Amino acid sequence: MYCVNCGVRLGDAEEQCPLCGIKVYHPDLPRPQGEPLYPKDRLPEKKSASKGLNGVVIFLFLFPLWICFLSDWRVDSTLNWFGYVAGALMVLYVGLALPLWFRKPNPVIFVPCTFAAVAVYLLAIERMTRGGWFLPFAFPLVGGLCLITTAVVALFRYVRRGRLYILGGASIALGCLLHLTEWLMVLTFGGGFTGWSLYPLVGLALVGGLLIYVAISPSARETIERKLFF
């Protein structure tokens, strides 16, 4: 434990800093208990989003959808770009508004659902444009991002320790995914390998290695805690 004012290291029994005199708080020291805000058997219950709020959110998504439909149809009585807008709004709804319908939304479930919606949207664009790039390029890219993000969210939610290891591993995995992205672009769209992905790969690998080193080394972690007052 360190003083929040001068940064000097304090003993476990210290109630004030011996250098500057600032009072400190130690979670293990007994403190007087105040009067509880609620009776023991009557704690406030967490309420999910109301139906009224969900109705407002649906309206906020349907109103621009209807405006875009009328705008596209009014030009030549055909729909040209409306599908792109509708797909983008559906992705936003799945990622931002759909969790509001649940009392305790689990991000480990909704993060893959959001990426699945993105994949379906990209597949629809590929079908409408007849590009042939979804399976060789978009699908592995979205799948890789989904795996990395879901793994980080799940580990942060269910594992209480080792978060520096998690962030370090995610940083290295993201750098490898960016390097894979360049190869997929070359294989799908042609062109030569320029090596631009090596720069983020090296940078993210260094950041990830640094995080893992800090997690392994107590002295490095102690130095950072002293500097940042963790």
C-alpha positions as CSV (number, residue, x, y, z in Angstrom):
1,M,0.0,0.0,0.0
2,Y,1.3,3.5,-0.9
3,C,0.4,7.0,0.2
4,V,-1.8,8.7,-2.3
5,N,-0.2,12.0,-1.6
6,C,3.6,11.4,-1.6
7,G,3.9,7.8,-2.8
8,V,5.8,6.5,0.1
9,R,5.3,2.8,0.9
10,L,3.2,2.2,4.1
11,G,3.1,-0.6,6.5
12,D,0.0,-2.7,6.9
13,A,-0.7,-1.1,10.4
14,E,-0.2,2.5,9.3
15,E,-3.3,4.7,9.7
16,Q,-1.5,7.8,8.4
17,C,1.5,8.5,6.3
18,P,4.6,9.1,8.5
19,L,6.1,11.4,5.9
20,C,3.2,13.8,5.1
21,G,0.6,12.9,7.7
22,I,-2.2,12.1,5.3
23,K,-4.7,9.6,6.7
24,V,-4.9,6.4,4.7
25,Y,-7.5,3.6,4.5
26,H,-6.7,0.0,4.9
27,P,-9.5,-2.5,4.0
28,D,-8.4,-4.9,6.7
29,L,-8.5,-2.4,9.6
30,P,-11.8,-2.4,11.5
31,R,-14.1,0.5,10.8
32,P,-17.2,1.6,12.6
33,Q,-20.3,0.5,10.8
34,G,-23.0,3.0,10.1
35,E,-26.8,2.4,10.0
36,P,-27.7,0.2,7.0
37,L,-29.7,1.9,4.3
38,Y,-32.1,-1.1,4.0
39,P,-33.4,-3.8,6.3
40,K,-31.4,-7.1,6.1
41,D,-34.2,-9.0,4.4
42,R,-35.4,-6.2,2.1
43,L,-32.6,-5.2,-0.3
44,P,-33.5,-3.2,-3.4
45,E,-33.9,-5.4,-6.5
46,K,-32.3,-4.6,-9.8
47,K,-34.9,-3.8,-12.4
48,S,-34.4,-4.5,-16.1
49,A,-35.1,-1.9,-18.7
50,S,-38.8,-1.0,-18.8
51,K,-41.0,-1.8,-21.7
52,G,-41.4,1.9,-22.4
53,L,-37.7,2.3,-22.9
54,N,-37.5,-0.7,-25.2
55,G,-40.4,0.8,-27.2
56,V,-38.5,4.1,-27.5
57,V,-35.4,2.2,-28.7
58,I,-37.4,0.3,-31.3
59,F,-38.9,3.5,-32.6
60,L,-35.4,5.1,-32.8
61,F,-34.4,2.3,-35.1
62,L,-37.6,2.0,-37.1
63,F,-37.9,5.8,-37.8
64,P,-34.7,6.2,-39.8
65,L,-35.4,2.8,-41.4
66,W,-38.7,4.1,-42.7
67,I,-37.2,7.4,-43.8
68,C,-34.5,5.6,-45.8
69,F,-37.0,3.4,-47.4
70,L,-39.1,6.3,-48.6
71,S,-36.1,8.2,-49.8
72,D,-34.8,5.3,-51.8
73,W,-38.2,4.3,-53.2
74,R,-39.1,7.8,-54.3
75,V,-36.2,8.2,-56.7
76,D,-37.1,5.6,-59.3
77,S,-39.6,3.3,-57.5
78,T,-36.9,0.7,-56.8
79,L,-34.8,0.0,-53.8
80,N,-31.1,0.5,-54.5
81,W,-29.2,1.3,-51.3
82,F,-31.9,0.7,-48.7
83,G,-30.7,-2.9,-48.0
84,Y,-27.3,-1.6,-46.8
85,V,-28.9,0.8,-44.4
86,A,-31.3,-1.8,-43.1
87,G,-28.5,-4.3,-42.5
88,A,-26.4,-1.7,-40.7
89,L,-29.3,-0.7,-38.4
90,M,-30.0,-4.4,-37.6
91,V,-26.4,-4.9,-36.6
92,L,-26.6,-1.9,-34.3
93,Y,-29.8,-3.2,-32.8
94,V,-28.4,-6.6,-32.1
95,G,-25.2,-5.1,-30.5
96,L,-26.7,-2.2,-28.6
97,A,-30.5,-2.6,-28.1
98,L,-31.1,-6.3,-27.9
99,P,-29.4,-6.8,-24.5
100,L,-31.8,-4.3,-23.0
101,W,-34.6,-6.9,-23.2
102,F,-32.8,-9.1,-20.7
103,R,-32.5,-8.5,-16.9
104,K,-28.9,-9.7,-16.7
105,P,-27.5,-9.7,-20.2
106,N,-24.4,-11.9,-20.5
107,P,-21.7,-10.3,-22.7
108,V,-20.2,-13.7,-23.4
109,I,-23.4,-14.5,-25.3
110,F,-24.1,-11.1,-26.9
111,V,-20.6,-10.5,-28.2
112,P,-20.7,-13.6,-30.5
113,C,-24.2,-12.6,-31.5
114,T,-23.0,-9.2,-32.6
115,F,-20.2,-10.7,-34.6
116,A,-22.6,-13.2,-36.1
117,A,-24.9,-10.2,-37.2
118,V,-21.9,-8.5,-38.7
119,A,-21.0,-11.7,-40.6
120,V,-24.5,-12.0,-42.0
121,Y,-24.5,-8.3,-43.0
122,L,-21.2,-8.7,-44.9
123,L,-22.5,-11.9,-46.5
124,A,-25.6,-10.0,-47.7
125,I,-23.4,-7.2,-49.1
126,E,-21.2,-9.8,-50.9
127,R,-24.3,-11.4,-52.4
128,M,-25.7,-8.1,-53.6
129,T,-22.5,-7.0,-55.1
130,R,-21.4,-10.4,-56.3
131,G,-17.9,-9.8,-55.1
132,G,-16.9,-13.3,-54.0
133,W,-14.8,-12.0,-51.1
134,F,-16.8,-13.2,-48.0
135,L,-15.5,-16.7,-47.5
136,P,-11.9,-16.1,-48.4
137,F,-11.6,-12.7,-46.6
138,A,-14.4,-11.4,-44.5
139,F,-15.4,-14.7,-42.8
140,P,-12.0,-15.6,-41.4
141,L,-11.4,-11.9,-40.4
142,V,-14.7,-11.6,-38.5
143,G,-14.3,-15.1,-37.0
144,G,-10.8,-14.2,-35.7
145,L,-12.0,-11.0,-34.1
146,C,-15.0,-12.8,-32.6
147,L,-12.7,-15.5,-31.0
148,I,-10.3,-12.9,-29.6
149,T,-13.0,-10.6,-28.2
150,T,-15.2,-13.4,-26.8
151,A,-12.2,-15.0,-25.1
152,V,-11.1,-11.7,-23.5
153,V,-14.7,-11.0,-22.3
154,A,-15.2,-14.5,-21.0
155,L,-11.9,-14.5,-19.1
156,F,-12.5,-11.1,-17.6
157,R,-15.9,-12.2,-16.5
158,Y,-15.1,-15.6,-15.0
159,V,-11.4,-15.4,-14.1
160,R,-10.5,-12.9,-11.3
161,R,-6.8,-13.0,-11.7
162,G,-4.2,-12.8,-14.4
163,R,-5.8,-10.0,-16.4
164,L,-2.4,-8.8,-17.5
165,Y,-1.8,-12.2,-19.0
166,I,-5.2,-12.0,-20.8
167,L,-4.5,-8.5,-22.2
168,G,-1.0,-9.5,-23.2
169,G,-2.2,-12.6,-25.0
170,A,-5.0,-10.7,-26.7
171,S,-2.5,-8.0,-27.9
172,I,-0.3,-10.7,-29.5
173,A,-3.2,-12.5,-31.0
174,L,-4.5,-9.2,-32.5
175,G,-1.1,-8.6,-34.1
176,C,-1.1,-12.0,-35.7
177,L,-4.6,-11.5,-37.0
178,L,-3.6,-8.2,-38.7
179,H,-0.7,-10.1,-40.3
180,L,-3.1,-12.8,-41.5
181,T,-5.4,-10.0,-42.8
182,E,-2.7,-8.8,-45.3
183,W,-2.2,-12.4,-46.5
184,L,-5.9,-12.8,-47.0
185,M,-6.1,-9.5,-48.9
186,V,-3.3,-10.7,-51.2
187,L,-4.9,-14.1,-51.8
188,T,-8.4,-12.6,-52.3
189,F,-7.9,-9.3,-54.2
190,G,-4.5,-9.9,-55.7
191,G,-1.5,-7.6,-55.6
192,G,1.9,-8.0,-53.9
193,F,2.8,-8.5,-50.3
194,T,4.0,-5.1,-49.0
195,G,4.5,-6.0,-45.4
196,W,2.5,-3.2,-43.8
197,S,1.1,-5.7,-41.3
198,L,4.6,-6.4,-39.8
199,Y,4.5,-3.0,-38.1
200,P,1.4,-3.5,-36.0
201,L,2.4,-7.2,-35.5
202,V,5.8,-6.1,-33.9
203,G,4.2,-3.3,-32.0
204,L,1.3,-5.3,-30.5
205,A,3.7,-8.2,-29.8
206,L,6.0,-5.9,-27.8
207,V,3.0,-4.5,-25.9
208,G,1.7,-8.0,-25.2
209,G,5.2,-9.2,-24.1
210,L,5.5,-6.1,-21.8
211,L,2.2,-6.9,-20.2
212,I,3.1,-10.5,-19.6
213,Y,6.5,-9.5,-18.2
214,V,4.8,-7.1,-15.8
215,A,2.5,-9.9,-14.7
216,I,5.4,-12.3,-14.1
217,S,7.8,-9.8,-12.5
218,P,6.7,-8.6,-9.0
219,S,9.3,-5.8,-9.0
220,A,8.1,-4.4,-12.3
221,R,4.5,-4.5,-11.2
222,E,5.4,-2.8,-7.9
223,T,7.1,0.0,-9.7
224,I,4.1,0.6,-12.0
225,E,1.7,0.4,-9.0
226,R,3.9,3.0,-7.2
227,K,3.9,5.3,-10.2
228,L,0.2,5.0,-11.0
229,F,-1.0,4.6,-7.3
230,F,-2.9,1.4,-8.0
